[in-house]
């Protein structure tokens, strides 16, 4: 058995003011400054800071906007009823429909503590949602045992392979291997790091991403020329590149173009151990092209949706989960799914999305925006408009950035183990296309509610 | 401080300790906090107010109070305000104040309270039920939440001008043992009982309040996996002993004293994962009960490593039978894709009660990723399992109990109409005791509101008598609602409602 995979997290507090969900509002005008002030009783000590500072200057009240956990004890106990609670308006403004404030906040927590977010009192969210939220994962009990992996009793492997896999091995009469074993790269986590979808990050940030990849044993796709010497880099070669650089990396990624096969062949002649990835947009239109490229010997495909997980698909927008299922099934139908590697990216913002994308048919995924959020990005998208970044991301401290991203991936890894353990799967490789361990809400409605309630109304787009 | 348990020490009933014997009667149990929360905030401008008393006269809810002998009013009792209704009925104090000294607004806090499943209205209406024992009236939406699916989209098709049955003649009792296996025929007076919350996850006050309310209503409560505390012994006829994967506190005597023993194979809060008590909550008393070291985090394994098949499950059932031949056996399972097979298998292994725990419920601390993604909501599992039990011809020999997202008496009635015999509740009990669902049950010393905590100081925030009464009141209101639903359908027994999916409609489905 290979050595267990370990990530080394370390608590890394944020550098900027956090944006918390709850705000306590304090109407001070009627305060009688009583000695048994409820602020002393706060079990989270939210007000302690204020008490110390109040002695110096009367006006200096604290921001409780992150630390308040919304227990309402002070609100309900204040002698004169001067406190109330509100959802922080700044919190509500963060993110959008896909990258919700809750996801951003949870990602910050994971990047800070490397812990799995835990809470009590059941699931508070909507019954179902669009995209990934229309998929549930299975669990096993009694007849199909789970894997007890998270606390180390059973080892759950998250390792995946990238590259072409021979369907059979042939041997010479003397017993030696006759099959030319194709190049393969093993990574311990089904996550590669992607280039950022909005614009190229600064060299500083790119370097932090590459170093994070190195710390985790995975690889980062980049087109930053200054970083090409790192062993943890997957160089990205755009369509318009005139000559392919002499590639020394283990893997490289080409944008799809007319002569991509010939170009890859030329590079592979010089570097036969190279695993070549071709980057294609997701959507039905790309499927024939992908199949054709697979026939011509391309090892791996990086199929992408936009940063919110939407696939254009000729005016009929699709979610990445559906598009990945389509291309996976097309490869299965063509009989070559086991030979190639499918890497999916776009709109993957939580650990559960990794598992669900794999269940839909990808071998591994590429993470992009979550890495930025780990560095306290708020997805305000000021950078795309040429406005100053509120957190000065470009000049981020290198060690801090690496540790925050390592922490996030550590939390993702733990959460993947939780989900895989519950499913009874102990190999990330076996998640691929395993829709039998996924439950789709539409199917559940049809199977469970159909016989009871009849015909479901057409869902509005 | 280790607790040494003398096995021969007589257990004194709680009324010897100055506690009342729990009775099935409604008594007012107001919020234990000084400022009770409601939907509105009421402002009185003292400079303008001439203390004429018009507002106190007109208010139907007693918001404006002038204590006898006083010239001025006390701070308005905002939580009782029903401004919107008053506006319609002409009893709106703001419109009627000659001085224009009053103003109302929706409390900003009301907008921040609750979530999709437990809206602010559901929390406030549960508090109302727990305080008064009556059904919430007026403005609160007390039937459904805002989750956009499942129970929140299912409605009853009540007959128009149907013959109502007399509420006094309606039975809400259900049998728990429907097999002819020689074990006692236990009947409970409501089709609902309390879920397992372990000593360690919640305070002894919470556990005892639950047990006492269960005793009053002749239903059950459950020990959870943290062991059987001695103070529960006077209520042993209404306690289920839970045997969970950690086997904490499972001893011969705790199984012998139970009328029902529950195997927790999985739980809806974290399907596929084991229980997890963080070190901070593992106080010496908790550790003594669990046979563990104080301050360490306690992970229950998942699954039972002795059960890898239905035959193994039968071995478990036989083990309980051997220790206590009189106990009913309940198998608590979660809702995987093959939940119907698991349920039928549990029956054939000898279980009397099959308890399905759906994925959106649970009270305990659990990874967010598990709460949201793993296993199916109970709304899907009930018709799926009920149908399969009918097809297998064993529906009338199994008691199908469901839980995991039952928030209101409406959810309970809908679950029964979908095919369950009864339900188990956890979160509604917590909310009745003052939970506001902040979800911070696990951090540090636990619950800030003194419900899910083991810290000696925090536990004092709640009183057993008060907690008992809140739960008794809530169950009374739940029964009222259930009886009203049955009455509108012209039924006289809750057993008639079981599996009547024809009485339900789903807003997302075409009308038949």
Interface residues (C-beta under 8 A of the other chain):
Chain A: X22 X25 X43 X44 X69 X70 X71 X72 X73 X75 X76 X77 X78 X79 X80 X81 X84 X85 X86 X87 X106 X116 X117 X118 X119 X120 X121 X122 X123 X124 X125 X126 X127 X128 X135 X136 X137 X138 X139 X140 X141 X142 X143 X144 X145 X146 X148 X150 X151 X153 X350 X351 X352 X356 X415 X418 X419 X421 X422 X423 X436 X437 X439 X444 X445 X447 X448 X449 X451 X452 X453 X454 X455 X456 X457
Chain B: X31 X33 X34 X35 X36 X37 X41 X75 X107 X108 X109 X111 X112 X115 X116 X117 X118 X146 X147 X148 X149 X150 X152 X153 X265 X266 X269 X271 X272 X273 X274 X276 X299 X301 X302 X303 X305 X307 X308 X309 X310 X312 X313 X333 X334 X336 X337 X338 X341 X342 X345 X346 X359 X360 X361 X362 X363 X364 X365 X366 X367 X368 X369 X370 X371 X372 X373 X374 X375 X376 X377 X379 X380 X381 X383 X384 X387 X404 X405 X418 X427 X430 X435 X436 X437 X438 X439 X440 X441 X442 X443 X444 X445 X447 X448 X449 X452 X458 X501 X504 X505 X506 X508 X509 X510 X512
